[in-house]
Amino acid sequence: MIMTDIVNLRQARKAKARAEREAEAERNRIRHGEPTSLRRARKDGERRTEHQHEGHRLVAARVGSADGDPPS
């Protein structure tokens, strides 16, 4: 005689439904991206970093006229 595992159908249906909901949630996370609050925080951090970077830029003193022509 071959013995098989006894399966509780209610638990199997719930597990299947749970897996389907999780798969749909993952698809939605991919489709809708990151939350607005995280997106704003990331952009603020990028702006802050860019501002710091620009603040450290070395600017050569311009010599010549306002239109950028070299002095003659």
VODOKE-586408 format. One record per atom (N, C-alpha, C, CB): residue number from 1; residue in three letters; atom name; y, z negated, x. Coordinates in nm, 2 decimals. Glycine has a CB too. Example, Ala and Ser with C-alpha at 12.3 -4.5 7.8 and 13.67 -1.06 7.14 Angstrom:
! VODOKE-586408
1  ALA  N  -0.57  -0.78  1.32
1  ALA  CA  -0.45  -0.78  1.23
1  ALA  C  -0.33  -0.78  1.32
1  ALA  CB  -0.45  -0.90  1.13
2  SER  N  -0.22  -0.71  1.28
2  SER  CA  -0.11  -0.71  1.37
2  SER  C  0.00  -0.79  1.29
2  SER  CB  -0.06  -0.57  1.41
***
This chain:
! VODOKE-586408
1  MET  N  -0.12  0.00  0.08
1  MET  CA  0.00  0.00  0.00
1  MET  C  0.13  0.00  0.09
1  MET  CB  0.00  -0.12  -0.10
2  ILE  N  0.23  0.08  0.05
2  ILE  CA  0.35  0.09  0.13
2  ILE  C  0.45  -0.01  0.07
2  ILE  CB  0.40  0.23  0.13
3  MET  N  0.51  -0.09  0.15
3  MET  CA  0.61  -0.19  0.10
3  MET  C  0.75  -0.13  0.13
3  MET  CB  0.59  -0.32  0.17
4  THR  N  0.84  -0.14  0.03
4  THR  CA  0.98  -0.09  0.05
4  THR  C  1.07  -0.21  0.03
4  THR  CB  1.01  0.02  -0.05
5  ASP  N  1.19  -0.20  0.07
5  ASP  CA  1.28  -0.31  0.06
5  ASP  C  1.33  -0.31  -0.09
5  ASP  CB  1.40  -0.30  0.16
6  ILE  N  1.35  -0.43  -0.14
6  ILE  CA  1.40  -0.45  -0.27
6  ILE  C  1.56  -0.44  -0.26
6  ILE  CB  1.36  -0.59  -0.33
7  VAL  N  1.62  -0.36  -0.34
7  VAL  CA  1.76  -0.33  -0.34
7  VAL  C  1.82  -0.38  -0.47
7  VAL  CB  1.79  -0.18  -0.32
8  ASN  N  1.93  -0.47  -0.45
8  ASN  CA  2.00  -0.51  -0.57
8  ASN  C  2.10  -0.40  -0.60
8  ASN  CB  2.07  -0.65  -0.54
9  LEU  N  2.08  -0.34  -0.71
9  LEU  CA  2.16  -0.22  -0.75
9  LEU  C  2.31  -0.26  -0.77
9  LEU  CB  2.11  -0.16  -0.87
10  ARG  N  2.34  -0.37  -0.82
10  ARG  CA  2.48  -0.42  -0.84
10  ARG  C  2.55  -0.43  -0.71
10  ARG  CB  2.48  -0.55  -0.92
11  GLN  N  2.48  -0.49  -0.61
11  GLN  CA  2.54  -0.51  -0.48
11  GLN  C  2.55  -0.37  -0.41
11  GLN  CB  2.45  -0.60  -0.39
12  ALA  N  2.46  -0.28  -0.43
12  ALA  CA  2.47  -0.15  -0.37
12  ALA  C  2.58  -0.07  -0.43
12  ALA  CB  2.34  -0.07  -0.39
13  ARG  N  2.60  -0.08  -0.56
13  ARG  CA  2.72  -0.01  -0.62
13  ARG  C  2.85  -0.06  -0.57
13  ARG  CB  2.71  -0.02  -0.78
14  LYS  N  2.86  -0.20  -0.56
14  LYS  CA  2.98  -0.26  -0.51
14  LYS  C  3.01  -0.22  -0.37
14  LYS  CB  2.97  -0.41  -0.53
15  ALA  N  2.91  -0.21  -0.29
15  ALA  CA  2.93  -0.18  -0.15
15  ALA  C  2.97  -0.03  -0.14
15  ALA  CB  2.79  -0.20  -0.07
16  LYS  N  2.92  0.06  -0.22
16  LYS  CA  2.95  0.20  -0.22
16  LYS  C  3.10  0.21  -0.26
16  LYS  CB  2.86  0.28  -0.31
17  ALA  N  3.14  0.14  -0.37
17  ALA  CA  3.27  0.15  -0.42
17  ALA  C  3.37  0.09  -0.32
17  ALA  CB  3.29  0.07  -0.55
18  ARG  N  3.34  -0.01  -0.25
18  ARG  CA  3.42  -0.07  -0.15
18  ARG  C  3.44  0.03  -0.03
18  ARG  CB  3.36  -0.20  -0.09
19  ALA  N  3.34  0.09  0.01
19  ALA  CA  3.35  0.19  0.12
19  ALA  C  3.43  0.31  0.07
19  ALA  CB  3.20  0.24  0.16
20  GLU  N  3.42  0.36  -0.05
20  GLU  CA  3.50  0.46  -0.10
20  GLU  C  3.65  0.43  -0.10
20  GLU  CB  3.46  0.51  -0.24
21  ARG  N  3.68  0.30  -0.15
21  ARG  CA  3.82  0.25  -0.15
21  ARG  C  3.88  0.25  -0.01
21  ARG  CB  3.83  0.12  -0.22
22  GLU  N  3.80  0.20  0.08
22  GLU  CA  3.85  0.19  0.22
22  GLU  C  3.87  0.33  0.28
22  GLU  CB  3.74  0.11  0.31
23  ALA  N  3.79  0.42  0.25
23  ALA  CA  3.81  0.56  0.30
23  ALA  C  3.93  0.62  0.24
23  ALA  CB  3.68  0.65  0.26
24  GLU  N  3.96  0.60  0.11
24  GLU  CA  4.08  0.65  0.05
24  GLU  C  4.20  0.58  0.11
24  GLU  CB  4.07  0.62  -0.10
25  ALA  N  4.19  0.45  0.13
25  ALA  CA  4.31  0.37  0.19
25  ALA  C  4.34  0.43  0.33
25  ALA  CB  4.27  0.22  0.20
26  GLU  N  4.24  0.46  0.41
26  GLU  CA  4.26  0.52  0.54
26  GLU  C  4.33  0.65  0.53
26  GLU  CB  4.13  0.53  0.62
27  ARG  N  4.28  0.74  0.44
27  ARG  CA  4.35  0.87  0.42
27  ARG  C  4.49  0.85  0.38
27  ARG  CB  4.27  0.95  0.31
28  ASN  N  4.52  0.75  0.29
28  ASN  CA  4.66  0.73  0.25
28  ASN  C  4.75  0.67  0.37
28  ASN  CB  4.66  0.62  0.14
29  ARG  N  4.69  0.59  0.45
29  ARG  CA  4.76  0.54  0.57
29  ARG  C  4.80  0.66  0.66
29  ARG  CB  4.68  0.44  0.65
30  ILE  N  4.71  0.75  0.68
30  ILE  CA  4.74  0.87  0.76
30  ILE  C  4.84  0.95  0.69
30  ILE  CB  4.61  0.95  0.79
31  ARG  N  4.83  0.97  0.56
31  ARG  CA  4.92  1.06  0.49
31  ARG  C  5.06  1.01  0.48
31  ARG  CB  4.87  1.09  0.35
32  HIS  N  5.08  0.88  0.46
32  HIS  CA  5.21  0.82  0.44
32  HIS  C  5.27  0.76  0.56
32  HIS  CB  5.20  0.72  0.33
33  GLY  N  5.20  0.75  0.67
33  GLY  CA  5.26  0.71  0.80
33  GLY  C  5.29  0.56  0.80
33  GLY  CB  5.38  0.79  0.82
34  GLU  N  5.38  0.53  0.88
34  GLU  CA  5.42  0.39  0.90
34  GLU  C  5.52  0.34  0.80
34  GLU  CB  5.47  0.37  1.04
35  PRO  N  5.52  0.21  0.77
35  PRO  CA  5.61  0.15  0.67
35  PRO  C  5.76  0.17  0.72
35  PRO  CB  5.58  0.01  0.65
36  THR  N  5.85  0.17  0.63
36  THR  CA  5.99  0.19  0.66
36  THR  C  6.04  0.08  0.75
36  THR  CB  6.07  0.19  0.53
37  SER  N  6.00  -0.04  0.73
37  SER  CA  6.05  -0.15  0.82
37  SER  C  6.01  -0.13  0.96
37  SER  CB  6.00  -0.29  0.77
38  LEU  N  5.88  -0.09  0.99
38  LEU  CA  5.84  -0.06  1.12
38  LEU  C  5.90  0.06  1.18
38  LEU  CB  5.69  -0.04  1.12
39  ARG  N  5.93  0.16  1.10
39  ARG  CA  5.99  0.29  1.14
39  ARG  C  6.13  0.25  1.19
39  ARG  CB  5.99  0.39  1.03
40  ARG  N  6.21  0.17  1.11
40  ARG  CA  6.34  0.13  1.14
40  ARG  C  6.35  0.05  1.27
40  ARG  CB  6.41  0.05  1.03
41  ALA  N  6.25  -0.04  1.29
41  ALA  CA  6.25  -0.12  1.41
41  ALA  C  6.22  -0.04  1.53
41  ALA  CB  6.14  -0.23  1.39
42  ARG  N  6.13  0.06  1.52
42  ARG  CA  6.10  0.15  1.63
42  ARG  C  6.22  0.23  1.67
42  ARG  CB  5.98  0.24  1.59
43  LYS  N  6.29  0.29  1.57
43  LYS  CA  6.41  0.37  1.59
43  LYS  C  6.52  0.28  1.66
43  LYS  CB  6.46  0.43  1.47
44  ASP  N  6.54  0.16  1.61
44  ASP  CA  6.64  0.07  1.67
44  ASP  C  6.61  0.05  1.82
44  ASP  CB  6.65  -0.06  1.59
45  GLY  N  6.48  0.02  1.84
45  GLY  CA  6.44  0.00  1.98
45  GLY  C  6.46  0.12  2.07
45  GLY  CB  6.29  -0.04  1.99
46  GLU  N  6.43  0.24  2.01
46  GLU  CA  6.46  0.36  2.09
46  GLU  C  6.61  0.38  2.12
46  GLU  CB  6.40  0.48  2.02
47  ARG  N  6.69  0.35  2.02
47  ARG  CA  6.84  0.37  2.03
47  ARG  C  6.89  0.27  2.14
47  ARG  CB  6.91  0.34  1.90
48  ARG  N  6.84  0.15  2.13
48  ARG  CA  6.88  0.04  2.23
48  ARG  C  6.84  0.08  2.37
48  ARG  CB  6.81  -0.09  2.19
49  THR  N  6.72  0.13  2.39
49  THR  CA  6.67  0.18  2.52
49  THR  C  6.76  0.30  2.57
49  THR  CB  6.53  0.22  2.51
50  GLU  N  6.79  0.39  2.48
50  GLU  CA  6.87  0.51  2.52
50  GLU  C  7.01  0.46  2.56
50  GLU  CB  6.88  0.61  2.40
51  HIS  N  7.07  0.37  2.48
51  HIS  CA  7.20  0.32  2.51
51  HIS  C  7.20  0.25  2.65
51  HIS  CB  7.25  0.22  2.40
52  GLN  N  7.10  0.17  2.68
52  GLN  CA  7.09  0.10  2.81
52  GLN  C  7.08  0.21  2.92
52  GLN  CB  6.97  0.01  2.81
53  HIS  N  7.00  0.31  2.89
53  HIS  CA  6.98  0.41  2.99
53  HIS  C  7.11  0.49  3.02
53  HIS  CB  6.87  0.51  2.95
54  GLU  N  7.18  0.52  2.92
54  GLU  CA  7.31  0.59  2.93
54  GLU  C  7.41  0.50  3.00
54  GLU  CB  7.36  0.64  2.80
55  GLY  N  7.41  0.38  2.98
55  GLY  CA  7.50  0.28  3.04
55  GLY  C  7.48  0.28  3.19
55  GLY  CB  7.48  0.15  2.98
56  HIS  N  7.36  0.31  3.24
56  HIS  CA  7.34  0.30  3.38
56  HIS  C  7.36  0.44  3.45
56  HIS  CB  7.19  0.26  3.41
57  ARG  N  7.40  0.54  3.38
57  ARG  CA  7.42  0.67  3.44
57  ARG  C  7.53  0.67  3.53
57  ARG  CB  7.44  0.78  3.32
58  LEU  N  7.51  0.74  3.64
58  LEU  CA  7.62  0.75  3.74
58  LEU  C  7.70  0.88  3.71
58  LEU  CB  7.57  0.76  3.89
59  VAL  N  7.83  0.87  3.69
59  VAL  CA  7.91  0.98  3.66
59  VAL  C  8.00  1.01  3.77
59  VAL  CB  7.99  0.96  3.53
60  ALA  N  7.99  1.14  3.82
60  ALA  CA  8.08  1.18  3.93
60  ALA  C  8.22  1.19  3.88
60  ALA  CB  8.03  1.31  4.00
61  ALA  N  8.32  1.15  3.96
61  ALA  CA  8.46  1.17  3.92
61  ALA  C  8.49  1.31  3.92
61  ALA  CB  8.55  1.09  4.02
62  ARG  N  8.56  1.36  3.82
62  ARG  CA  8.59  1.50  3.80
62  ARG  C  8.72  1.53  3.89
62  ARG  CB  8.62  1.54  3.66
63  VAL  N  8.71  1.63  3.96
63  VAL  CA  8.83  1.67  4.04
63  VAL  C  8.87  1.81  3.99
63  VAL  CB  8.79  1.67  4.19
64  GLY  N  8.99  1.83  3.95
64  GLY  CA  9.04  1.96  3.91
64  GLY  C  9.10  1.95  3.77
64  GLY  CB  8.92  2.06  3.90
65  SER  N  9.12  2.06  3.71
65  SER  CA  9.19  2.06  3.58
65  SER  C  9.10  2.01  3.47
65  SER  CB  9.24  2.20  3.55
66  ALA  N  9.15  2.00  3.35
66  ALA  CA  9.08  1.95  3.24
66  ALA  C  8.97  2.05  3.19
66  ALA  CB  9.17  1.92  3.12
67  ASP  N  8.99  2.18  3.22
67  ASP  CA  8.89  2.28  3.18
67  ASP  C  8.78  2.30  3.27
67  ASP  CB  8.96  2.42  3.16
68  GLY  N  8.77  2.22  3.38
68  GLY  CA  8.66  2.22  3.47
68  GLY  C  8.67  2.31  3.58
68  GLY  CB  8.54  2.25  3.39
69  ASP  N  8.78  2.38  3.60
69  ASP  CA  8.79  2.47  3.71
69  ASP  C  8.81  2.39  3.84
69  ASP  CB  8.91  2.57  3.69
70  PRO  N  8.76  2.43  3.95
70  PRO  CA  8.78  2.36  4.07
70  PRO  C  8.92  2.37  4.12
70  PRO  CB  8.68  2.40  4.18
71  PRO  N  8.97  2.28  4.19
71  PRO  CA  9.11  2.29  4.24
71  PRO  C  9.12  2.40  4.34
71  PRO  CB  9.15  2.15  4.31
72  SER  N  9.24  2.47  4.34
72  SER  CA  9.26  2.58  4.43
72  SER  C  9.36  2.54  4.54
72  SER  CB  9.30  2.70  4.36
***
